Amino acid sequence: MSVTPRPPIPSLIPESAPFTSEQRTWLNGLFAGMISLDASVTPLSNAEAAKLLFDVVPPAEQDDSAPWHDPAMPLADRMKLADGKPLARRMMAAMAQQDCSQCGYNCKDYAEALFSKREMRLNLCVPGGKDTGRMLKALYAEMGAGTATPAEAVSPPAPVSAPGRSRDNPVTATFLSRRRLNKERSQKETWHIEFDLTESELDYVVGDSFGIYPRNDDALVDAVIAAVDAPPNFPIGGRTLRDVLVDGVSLSPAPDMLFQLISYLTGGERRKKAKALGDGRDPDGDAATLDVLAALQKFPGIRPDPEAFIEALDPLQPRVYSISSSLKCNPGRVSLTVDAVRYQVGDRARLGVASTFLASRIKPGDRIRVYVQKAQHFALPADPNKPIIMIGPGTGLAPFRAFLQERLATKAPGPNWLYFGHQRSDYDFFYEDELKAMRKNRHLTRLTLAWSRDGNEKIYVQHRMRDEGRDLWEWISRGAHIYVCGDALRMAKDVERALVDVVAEHGKRSPEDAARFVAELKKHDRYQVDVY
């Protein structure tokens, strides 16, 4: 029997249209299917292609400025700025605006994946937390109510990632070692962490991040099991209750669904209170402190069905850390620089899930699930002669240690200037010997330090930038690329303000023109940030 070959997809999108070859192929197929074209149809002009495309998919260009894309801006203010925008852009505004990649996307791509229904998980925004999850749930409901038309929701299918290249396709790596970077009297606890990648065959480039799947603290898991009064070996989907609580679900913070479950199991005032918490209200003023165990202790005596209890919890998300090594200097290895998060709420010590997993619970030789998160806009300049200015207080130093190692290994001739700051010079000077050696051999051209607790006055990196503004402007005038890594809510914003001030004062510009100059640096990838 002969089979008639399928006709080729007609080429409706001109080669000169502003799309990649993959986008052009998909669009050709989409439009051919929509209007039942055969192979004899005349290709569209650029203008016709653009008009047809924007009739189907809302043009992102009109929203590319994304005025809400500021991690220091409260959620309510971001949503106000996005009012009236297409639904995908309002979804973007609901997110934490850090482009931290912990969700596996940047904010814009995550929003578009939700909008196109290629991604159904509404709780992937780790820094956005419950507030983002609630807002996305409300916006997602608009699609079900018919606010988004079928045409608006059209999107190409998501590509399948290679092993170890996304959170959904991790591989295993072997934990090698940890060493503390602070000295004994420091008020912080920061660790240099190393993994062996040999068996996984993973590679990376400087600027990339490393995702790990952690385990919950065993003592916390046991306390939760005791609080629900269930047998640890209760079967849940082929595993035990304890196993699922260890590495399958998040135990902080308590999700709305848990309070909804509790409201079904209680009565009277307790039921009203649980329902209020499930609706996002805060009847007792303690909602922000309620992790899963605290929620169970707030409503003691409930005995939920173990399966229903697990269903009410969020999945345990991977955590992503900036890579602090260059593969060229450390073949087969990757290193991280991690602050261990420990704090007290009432009489209970709370632990950062992944940070304390790396700092104390994992043992050399243990194998854990990992992946490399490619950097989207955080990379060394293509021209190795370009000067670079790196601003990274605290663990923000991590990617810049990698940058310096890479430039050393490749013998890049461009000058390197590092700003590093922390609390005390005697206890918190991370990688001090390495940096001083690089300074001595002139690989590190300039090293500017800021210590916030060494004297009566708190000195931060942004203060040092203003102090050295003349030289900073001279480097920028020579084409320097500027990089910032660290806290999104305070430090990154303060550094940008300082940079605008430096440009205004030493570049002889008005504040408005200085701000536009910095915006142009961003547009041309000469000002890049990696914030968390």
N, C-alpha and C positions, 0 to 999 in steps of 0.2 A: 504493500500500500504506500503510495507516495504522499508526502506531507508538504502542503504548500507553505513555504517559508513566510513568516510574519514580515510585513513591510517595515522598513526602517522608520524610526521615529523622525518625523520631519523636523528640519532645523528652522525653528521660528525665531529664535533669539540670535541676533547677529553676533559674530565673533567679537566685534568691537564694543558690545554692551558690557557694562561694569559688573560682570559676574565671573566667578571661577568656572573652570570647565565642568566640575561636578554640579555646580548650581545651574549652569546652562543646560546640561543634560537633563536634570530633574525638571526644570521649568519647561523645556521642550515637551517632555512626556506629559507633564501636568496639563499644559494648554491644549495639546493634541487630544487628550482624553476629554477635556472639558467641552471642546467645541467640535469633536468628532471629525478631525481633519484627516485627509489622506496625504500621501507623500508628495502630491503635486502642488500643494499650496505654496504661494509666494511667501518668502520670509518677511517678517515684520521689520519695520524700521526701528531704530533705537527708541524714538519717541513713542511709537506704537507699543513696543515691548514694555517700556516703562509704565505706560498708561494701563495696559492689561495687567501687569504685575501688581500695581498699586490698587487696582480694583479688587484683587484677590487677597493680597497680604498688605496690611497697613504699613506705609513707608516708615521704616525706623529712622530715616534721616531727619525727619522733622523733630524727633525727640532725642537726637544723639547728644545734645548738650546736657541732658539729664540734670537739671538744676538741683534735684534732690540728692544727687550722688555725693553725699557728705556724711561720713560715719559719725560725726559729732552732732548731727542734726537729729532731734527727737523724732520718733516715728510719726506722731501726729502732724508735725510740720512738714515732713517728707510727703505724707499723703495729701496734705493741702496743696503743695506745689504740683503734685501729679493729678490733681482734680481735673477731670475733663479729658485726660489723655486716654489713648487706647488701653484696653484692659491689661495687655501684656506689660505696658509701661507702669501701670499702677501696681501690678504684682512686683515689678522690679523695685519700685519705691518702698514697698513693704519690707524689703530685706535689709540686712544690716549694713549694706553699702560699703563693705570692706573688700570685696572681690578676693576673699581669703581662700577660696577654692575648697573649703572644707566640705561643701555640698557636692563637689565634683564639677562644678561650673563656675563661671563668674556670675555676678548678680543678674546681668542682662540675659545671659544664656539660660540660667535657671528659670527666670520668669518666662522666657519664650518656650522652654521645654514644657513647663506647666500649662501654658496657654494652648499649646498644640496637642496636649495630652500625650506627648512622648514620655513625660515624667508624671507619675501620679502621687509621689510622696510629697506632702506639704510641710514636713517637719525636718528638712535637711539643713536649714539655716541655723547652724550651731550658735554663732554669736547673736543672731536675732532672737533666738529662744522662743518662749511661749507667745510673746507679743506678735512676732512675725507670723508664727503658726496660726494664731487666731485671725489675723488680718487676711492671710492667704486663704484660709478656709472661707471667710466671708466673700472674698473676691471670686474664688472658685465657684461658689454657689451661684454667682451671677451667670456663669456659663450654662449651668443647669437650668436657670430661669429664662434662658434665651437671649441674654444680653449680647453674647458673642455669637455672631452668625457663623454657619459652617464655613463660609469662604474665609472669614478671618482666621479660622483655626487651622488652615492648611499649612503644613510644614514638612520638609523632607525628613525621612527616618533618621534616627540617631545612629551614628556609626558604632560598630562593635569594637571595643578596645582590645588591644593586645594584652596578654597576661602581664600583670604588674603595672599597668598603665592607667588604671582607674580604680576607684573605690569599689566598683562592682565586679572587678576581676583581679583580686589581690593574689600575690604569691607569698611564699614564706621566706623569711630571712632569719639568720641566727644572731642572737644578742651576744656581743663580745664582752663589753666592759662599760663601766661608768667611773668617773672620777669627779669629785666636787671641785668646782672652780672658785668658790668663795673660801676665805680663810675662816678660822674657828669663830671669831667674834662677830662675824657678819650677821646681820639680821635677815639675810636672804639665804635661800638654799637653791643653788644652781648647779646643774650637772652637765658634764661632757659625756655624751652617750655614743657608743659605736656599735654598728652592725656589720656582719659579714654578708656580702651579696653574692659570693662566688656561686653557690648552688642555684640561686634564683636567676643568675645571669642578667640581673637588672643593671642598667647604666643610668646616668643622669648628667645634666650639665649644671654649672653653677647658676644659681637663681631659682632652680627647681625646689620643690618641697617634697617631704617624705611623709606619707600617710601611714599610720599604724592603727591596728585594731587592738584596743586594750582589754583588760579584764577588770571587773569590779573587785573591790577589796573583800577578801573572804570573811572578815569579821562583820562587815556591813551586810553581806549576803545572809550570814547566819542570823543576824538581828532581824532582818526582814522576814525570814522564814518563821522565826519565833513569833513575830508580831501578827502574822496571818494564821498562825497555829496550824500549819500544814506539814505533812511529812516531806522531808527533803528529797526523797526518791519518788515522789508522785510523778507518774509518766506524763510528759508534755511533748507531743509530736515526735516520739521516738527518743527523747532525751528525758532527763530528770528535771524536776523543778529547780533544784540547786544549780545544775549545769546551765540552764537557761538564764537564771539570775546572775550567774558569774559572767557570761560573755554574750548574752543575747539581748538583754534589755537595759535601758538606762534607769538608774536609781536616783537620778537628780537631774532637774527638778521634778516634782510631782506633776504629771500631766493632767489636763482638765478631765480626761476620760476616767482617771482614777477617782476623782472626786464625784463624778457622775455615778460610778459604780458604788461608791460608799453611800451616796444618797439613797440608792435602792435598798441598801442593807440596814439603814437606820430609820428612826422616826423622830417626830417632834422637832425641837430646836436643832438637834444635831443634823437632821435631814436638811433643814433650811440652810444651815451653815455650809454643809457639803455641797448643796446645789448652787449656792452663791459662789463658792470657790470654783466649781465646775463651769460657771458662766463667766469667769474672769473677774469676779468682784473679790473684795478683801474685807470680810466682815470683822475680823479681829486684828487687822493690821500686821499680820505675820505671813501673808501669802508668799512673799519673796524668799522666806527662809525655809519653806516646806519642801524638802526632798521627799522621796517615797517613804522612807522610814519615819520621818517627822509627821507626814500625813497620816500614817497608820497609828502613830502614837497619839495624834490629836483626836482620833476617833477609836479609842481602844475597844477591844472585845469583838470587833467584826470578824467574821470568818468567811471571806470570799471563796468561791470555788477557785482552785488554783489556776485552771485554764482561763476563766474569766478575768482573774487578776492579771495574768500575763498579757492577755489581750488588751487590757486597759493601760499598759505601759508602752512607752516609746521604744523603738529599737536603739540599741547601743551604737552610737555613731563613731566612725573613725575620727582620729585627731590628726591634724596636719602641722608639721613643723618645718621651718626653713632649714635647708641643708647647710651645714657649716664646714663643708670640706670640698675639695676638688678631687675628682676621680684621677686626674693626672698625677696628683701627689700621693693619693691613697688608693692604689688599684684594688678593686674588689671590695672596697669599704665605703661606708657612709657614716657621717657623724652629725649629731644634733646638739643643740645647746638649749637646755630645758630648765625652766624655773619650776620647782616642786611647789604645788599649791596646797597649803595647809592653813586652816583657819578654824576659829571656834565660834559656834553658835550655841549659846546657853552652856550646858555642861557637856556638849558633844563636840568632838573634833570632826571637822569635815575635811575631805580629801579630794583634790583634783584627780579625776579618774585616770587619765593617761599619764599625767606628770608624775604622780606618786607610783604608778605602775612601773614607769621607767626608772624612777629614783630609788625604789626600794623593793618592789615585789618580784620583778623579773630577775632571773638568775643567768649567769653566763652559760651559754649552751642552749638556752631555751629558744624555741622557734616560734615566731609569731607572724601573723598575716600583715603584709605591708604592700605599699604601692608607691610609685613615683608620680607626683602631680606636676605636670609640666608648667613652667612659668609662662604666662601669657604676655606680660609687658614688664619683665624684670630681668634684664640681661646686660652683660657687658657690651660696650659699643663694638660694632663690627671693626672699626679702625683701632688697632691696638696702640696707636700713637696718641689717641685722645686722652686728656686728663680725666680722672674720675674723682668725685667728692662723695664720700660715703658717710652718712649720718645714722648711727645705730647705737643708742644707749641701751644698757641692759642686755637682754637676749637678742635685741635688735642687731647686735654685732654679728650674729650667726652667718648670714649670707655674705658679709663683707670679709670675714675670715676666708670663706670660700673664694671670693673674688680675688683677694690678695694671693692666695695659693695658686689660683689659675694664672694670674698675670705673671707670677714668678716662674711657673712651669713653662709657660709659653714665651718667656723673655720679652713680654710686652714692654716697649720703651716708654709708654705714656706715664706721667706722674700720678701718684696715688695719695690722696688726702683722706684721713679717717678722723671723724669725730666720734668719741666714745665717752659715755658718762654713766655714773652709777652713784651709790650712796657714799662709800668711803674708799679712799685710795689704798689704804692699808689692807683692806679685806675683800674688795669687790672689783679688782682689776683683772678681768677675765683674760686669759691667754697672755699674761703680762710678758713672760719671757719671749714668746714668739713675736709679739709686736715690737718689743724693744730690739730684738735681733734684726727684724725687717727695717726698723728705723736706722739701726747702726749701719747696715749694708746699703742704705739709701733706696731700698725697694719701696719702703713706705716713706714717701717724700715729706709728708707732714703728719703729725699725730697731735690732735687737740683733745684735751681731757677736761671733763667737767664733773665735779664731785659735790653732791647736794647736801652732804652731812659732815663735811670736813671743817666747816666754820660756822659762824653765826648766820651768814648769808647763804641761801640755797642757790647754787650755780648749776644751771642746766645747759644742754648743748646749744639751745637757741640763744642763750646769753653769749656764749663763746662765738657763735656765728656773727652776732652784731659787733662784738669786740674786734673780730678779724675781718670786718666787712670789706675793707679796701682790698685785701688780698683775695678774699672770696670772689669779689667782683672781677678782679683781674683774671682769675682762673676761668670764670664763666665766660668772660670776653674772649678767652683763648679756645672756647669750644668745649669746656668741661661738661661731662654728664654728671648729674646729681642723683643720688639714691638715698632713700629714707626707709628705714625699717624699724618697726616697733609699735607702740601703743597708738591705736587709731583715734581714740576719743580725745586725747590731750596732746601728747607729744607731737604727732604728725601735723596737727593743726598749728601748734605753736611754732614748729620749724618752718612751715610754709609762710606764716606771718613774718617771721624773722627774715626769711629770704626775700619777701616782697619789700621789707624795710631796707635791706641791703641794696637791692636793685634801685629803689627810689633814691637813697642817699648817695650811693657811689656811682650809679648809672645816670644820675641827674634827670630823674623822671618824676612825674607826679605820681601819687599813690595809685591812681587809676591806671596810668600807663605801666607802672611797675607790675600791677596785678595782671594786666594783659600780657606783659612780657613773660611772666611766670607761666601763664596759661599756654603761651606759644611753646615754651620749653616742654610742657607736658605733651602738647599736640605732636611735637617732633621727637618724642621719646628721649628727651634730654633731662627730664625730671620724672623719675619712676619711684613708685612707693610699693612697699610690701608691708601691710599693716594687719594688726590682729587685735 
